[in-house]
Amino acid sequence: MTSPDAAVPSPNELSVVIGLGNPGPSYAGNRHNLGVMVLDLLAGRIGGRFSKGARGRADVLEGRLAGQRVVLAKLRSYMNESGGPAAAVLGFYKVPLENLVVVHDELDLPFGTVRLKRGGGPGGHNGLRSLDRSLSGRDYLRVRVGIGRPPGRQDPADYVLRDFSPAERKELPLEIERAADAVEILLTKGLEAAQNAFH
């Protein structure tokens, strides 16, 4: 991923995949923690466990995912403070911004939808807003995992910090798996191929 149009990193070129969320068990099942849920599934595919790394700013797992060198990173910060730890991870591993993949929940997509893009604005997402403040630009890859808009007049800030509904929980494993598949295709075949597969 040496340029926005580069298709695939070489097998020995390192990529960082960050799953956005909030730390601690009280947030574990929240809609806002969908990025972390996807990372946990990817860790299972690698066959490893997270450990404290990047100077204590994240829990990380280094390995190969579908043949590509990768660091999975769960930031040890709250969502609205994601930028500093994300920058620390990239700096620690000396990974350029274009080799960063961020997995996050997306209010503007229906539940069950996965979309991919490079760059773009935060769209009201506090984690992305923090990344934009701390990183050198917005030219990173995003795997956007739909959670849908809150019903009625429910505050979106409250909605994202609630657990998935019983109906959603039945479908959630499939959505997490689709998002994890999207990350793998993104790393192995590039953005265009991943978009063609999921859009």
N, C-alpha and C positions, 0 to 999 in steps of 0.2 A: 504494500500500500504506500509506495513512495510518492505518489501524486494522487490528486482526487480521482483521476481516471484510471489509476493502476488497478489491474484486475485482481491479483492475488499476491499476497506476500510469499516470498520463497519459504520453503519448509524450515529454514534456520533463522528466519527473520521473526523477531519477537513481537507479539501483539499483546495488549492488555485489554481484558474484558472486565468492566466494572458494572455491578448490579446495584442500582440505587435503592436505598431503603433506610430504615431507622434501626438502631441497634437495640438488643434486648428482647426478652420473651414477650413482653406486653405488646410489642408491635409486630410480632412474627407473622400473624395471620392477616394483617391489614392489607387493603388494596395497594397502599403506597409501598408495600414491601415486595411487590411482584418481581422487581429486578433481582432482589436477593434470592427469591424462590427459584428463579431461572438459573442463577449461579450454583445453587445447591444441586440442582439436577445435573448441570454440566460437570460439577466436581465428581458426582457419581459416575459419569461417563469416563472421566479421566482415571478414576479409581484412586483418589487421594483425599486428604483432609486438609482443611484450612489451618494455618498457624499464623501467629502474629508476625508481621513483617513490615517492610518499608518504614523502618524506624518507629514502629509502633502505631503507624497511622492507619493500618488496614490489616485485615486477615487475608492472607494470600495463599494461593496454591499454584505452584509452577508445574507444568507438564506439557504433554502433547494432546491436542484435541483434533481428532480427524487428521493426524499427521502434522499439524502445525504447532509450532512452539507458542505457548500462551501462558500468561499469568492471569488467573482469576482473582479479583480483588473485591472484598466486601469492606467498605470504608467504616472505620471506627468513629463515626460522627453521626450527628442527626442530619436529616435530609437537607435542611436549609444551610448546612455548613459543609456540604460535600466537596466544595472546590479545593480547599486547602489539602485535605488528604489525597484527593485525586491527583493534584499536581505533585505531591510528594511521591506517590507511586510511580508516576511517569518519570520523575527525576531520578528516583532510586534505580530504576531499570534502564534509564537512558532511552526511553521509547518516545518517538516523535508523535505529535498529536494525531497525525493521519493514521497511526496504528492503534488508536484507541477506539474501542467499541463500548458504548454505554447502553445498558438495557434498563428500560424504565417503564412505569405505568403511564398510560395516556388517556386522559379524560375525553379527548376529542375523537376517540375511536371506540366503536361498539365493543362490548365484551366478546372475546373470542377472536378478535382481529389482531393480526400482526403486520406491521409495516416497517420498512427500512428506508433510511435516507442518510445522507451526509450533510452535516451542518443544519442551519435553521435556527430560529429563535426559541426561547424557552416556553412560550405559549402558556405562561402562568404557572409552570412547574418550578417549584422552589429549588429542587435539586439541580435542575438544568441552569437556572438563573445563577446559582452559586458556582457551578462549573464555569460558566461564561465569565464570571468576575475573576476567577483565579487562573484559568488556563490561558494559553497564548492566542487562542482564537476559538472558533466554533467548528473548525474543519475536522470534526471527529464523526465517526459512524454511530448511528443510533438505531437500536432495535426497540420500536415503540409497541407496547403490548396493551391492547385496549382494555379499559375498565368501564367505559361508558359514562354518561353524565348522571349526576344524582337525580333521583325522582323528585317531582314536585318542586318545592322551594328549599330543599335541603342545601345547606352551605357546602360547596365543593370541598372546603378545607376540613369539614367534619366528615364528609363522605369518604375521602381518601384514607382517613385514619380509623375507619371501621373495617371489620372483617367482611369477607365476601358473604353474600346471602346463601342460604342452604341450597337454592337452585344453582347458583354460580359455583358453589363448592363441588357439585357433582361434575361440572365441566372443567373445573380449574386444572386438574392434572393434564388434560389434553391441551389446554392453552399454554401451560408451562412447557410442555413437550414441543409444541409447535415453535415457541420462541427459542428454545434451545436448538432445535433443528435449524432455525434461521441464522443463529450465530455460527453454527458449523458451516453452513453453505456460504455465508458471508466470508469466513476465513479461508475456505478452500476454493471457492469459485468466483468470489468478488461480488460487489454490490449489485451490478446489473442482473446477474444470474439469480441472486437472492430475491431481488425485487420481482423478477419474472416468476419465481416459484411461489411467492406469497401475496402478490398484489392482484 
